[in-house]
Amino acid sequence: MKIAATLGAGVLTLWASLVQAQTDVEKAIDYRQGVYRAMDWNLSPLAAMVQGRVEFDAAAFAERSERIRLLGSIVAEGFADADSGRGDTRASYRVWTNRDQFDELMTDMQARSKALSDAARAGKPREALRPLLGQLGQSCKACHDRFRD
C-alpha cells in the first residue's frame, strides 16, 4: 500500500510539474506576442506619419515612439530561456541556439528605438524622424529574417 501511495504521489508530482512547465511556456509566448502586438499598434501610426499618409502630430509621435522604446526594453523577457520555448509560434529554434546573436540584434533594436524616442521628444521634424524610424524597422527586419520561421 505504501509503495502504491508513494508511486501515485510521484506521478502526481511529475504531472503537476509538466502542467506548470506548459503553463510557463504558454505565459512566455502570450507575453512576448502581446508586447509585439503593442509595438505594432504604436509603430504603424508612426510609419503612416513619416510617409505622409496621415497628418504628422509631433506629440503623438513622441508618445508612441516612447512606448516602442519601453516595449522594446521588456520584450526579451518573453524569450527568457529554452524552457520558454517556441510552442506554436513563428519563433525559430535559433533564438535559443544562437542566443548571443539574438541578444545583439535585440540590443540594436533597443538602441534604435531609444534614438527615435529621444529625437521625437526633442521635437525633431518629420524629415529627421523618418530615417530613424527606417533604421528601427531595419533592425526589426534583421531579427525577423534570422530568428523567425
C-alpha positions as CSV (number, residue, x, y, z in Angstrom):
1,M,0.0,0.0,0.0
2,K,2.8,2.4,0.9
3,I,4.5,1.7,-2.5
4,A,1.3,2.5,-4.4
5,A,0.8,5.7,-2.5
6,T,4.4,6.8,-3.0
7,L,4.3,5.9,-6.7
8,G,0.9,7.7,-7.0
9,A,2.3,10.8,-5.3
10,G,5.4,10.7,-7.5
11,V,3.2,10.5,-10.7
12,L,1.1,13.4,-9.4
13,T,4.2,15.5,-8.7
14,L,5.6,14.8,-12.2
15,W,2.3,15.6,-13.8
16,A,1.9,18.8,-11.9
17,S,5.5,19.8,-12.9
18,L,4.7,19.1,-16.6
19,V,1.4,21.1,-16.4
20,Q,3.3,24.0,-14.7
21,A,6.0,23.9,-17.3
22,Q,3.5,24.0,-20.1
23,T,1.7,26.9,-18.4
24,D,5.0,28.8,-18.1
25,V,5.7,28.3,-21.8
26,E,2.3,29.5,-22.8
27,K,2.7,32.5,-20.5
28,A,6.0,33.4,-22.1
29,I,4.5,33.1,-25.6
30,D,1.5,35.2,-24.6
31,Y,3.7,37.8,-23.1
32,R,6.0,38.3,-26.0
33,Q,3.3,38.1,-28.6
34,G,1.3,40.7,-26.6
35,V,4.3,43.0,-26.4
36,Y,4.9,42.7,-30.2
37,R,1.2,43.4,-30.9
38,A,1.5,46.6,-28.7
39,M,4.7,47.5,-30.6
40,D,2.9,47.2,-33.9
41,W,-0.1,49.1,-32.6
42,N,2.3,52.0,-32.0
43,L,4.7,51.6,-34.9
44,S,2.1,51.5,-37.7
45,P,0.8,55.1,-37.0
46,L,4.4,56.3,-36.9
47,A,5.1,54.9,-40.3
48,A,1.9,56.5,-41.6
49,M,3.0,59.8,-40.2
50,V,6.5,59.8,-41.7
51,Q,5.2,58.6,-45.0
52,G,2.7,61.4,-45.2
53,R,-0.3,59.0,-45.3
54,V,-1.7,60.8,-42.2
55,E,-1.0,64.2,-40.7
56,F,2.2,64.4,-38.7
57,D,1.4,65.0,-35.0
58,A,4.7,65.6,-33.1
59,A,3.1,65.0,-29.6
60,A,1.5,61.7,-30.7
61,F,4.7,60.7,-32.5
62,A,6.8,61.3,-29.3
63,E,4.3,59.4,-27.2
64,R,4.1,56.4,-29.5
65,S,7.9,56.3,-30.0
66,E,8.4,56.3,-26.2
67,R,6.0,53.4,-25.9
68,I,8.0,51.5,-28.5
69,R,11.2,52.2,-26.6
70,L,9.6,50.9,-23.4
71,L,8.1,47.8,-25.1
72,G,11.5,47.1,-26.8
73,S,13.2,47.1,-23.5
74,I,10.9,44.4,-22.0
75,V,10.1,42.1,-24.9
76,A,13.2,39.9,-24.4
77,E,11.7,38.7,-21.1
78,G,9.4,36.5,-23.2
79,F,12.5,34.7,-24.6
80,A,13.9,34.1,-21.1
81,D,15.4,30.6,-21.8
82,A,15.0,27.5,-23.8
83,D,12.2,26.4,-21.4
84,S,10.1,29.4,-22.6
85,G,10.3,27.6,-25.9
86,R,8.8,28.0,-29.2
87,G,5.4,26.5,-28.6
88,D,3.1,27.1,-31.6
89,T,4.8,30.3,-32.8
90,R,7.0,31.6,-35.6
91,A,9.9,32.0,-33.2
92,S,12.8,30.0,-34.6
93,Y,14.7,27.4,-32.5
94,R,17.8,29.6,-33.4
95,V,16.6,32.2,-30.8
96,W,17.8,29.7,-28.2
97,T,20.7,28.0,-30.1
98,N,22.3,31.3,-31.2
99,R,21.4,33.4,-28.2
100,D,24.4,35.8,-28.5
101,Q,23.4,36.9,-32.0
102,F,19.7,37.2,-30.9
103,D,20.6,39.3,-27.9
104,E,22.9,41.5,-30.1
105,L,20.0,42.2,-32.5
106,M,17.7,42.9,-29.6
107,T,20.2,45.4,-28.2
108,D,20.4,47.1,-31.6
109,M,16.6,47.4,-31.8
110,Q,16.6,48.9,-28.3
111,A,19.3,51.4,-29.2
112,R,17.4,52.4,-32.3
113,S,14.1,52.8,-30.5
114,K,15.8,55.0,-27.9
115,A,17.3,57.1,-30.6
116,L,13.9,57.6,-32.3
117,S,12.2,58.4,-29.0
118,D,14.9,60.8,-28.0
119,A,14.7,62.6,-31.3
120,A,10.9,62.8,-31.1
121,R,10.9,64.1,-27.6
122,A,13.5,66.7,-28.7
123,G,10.9,68.0,-31.2
124,K,12.8,66.9,-34.4
125,P,10.8,67.4,-37.6
126,R,9.2,64.6,-39.6
127,E,12.1,64.7,-42.1
128,A,14.6,64.0,-39.3
129,L,12.5,61.2,-37.8
130,R,11.8,59.3,-41.0
131,P,15.4,57.8,-41.3
132,L,15.4,57.0,-37.6
133,L,12.2,55.1,-38.0
134,G,13.6,53.4,-41.1
135,Q,16.6,52.3,-39.1
136,L,14.4,50.9,-36.4
137,G,12.4,49.0,-39.0
138,Q,15.6,47.6,-40.4
139,S,16.6,46.3,-37.0
140,C,13.3,44.6,-36.6
141,K,13.6,43.0,-40.1
142,A,17.1,41.8,-39.4
143,C,15.9,39.9,-36.4
144,H,12.8,38.5,-38.2
145,D,15.0,37.3,-41.1
146,R,17.2,35.3,-38.8
147,F,15.0,34.3,-35.9
148,R,11.5,33.9,-37.3
149,D,10.2,30.8,-39.1
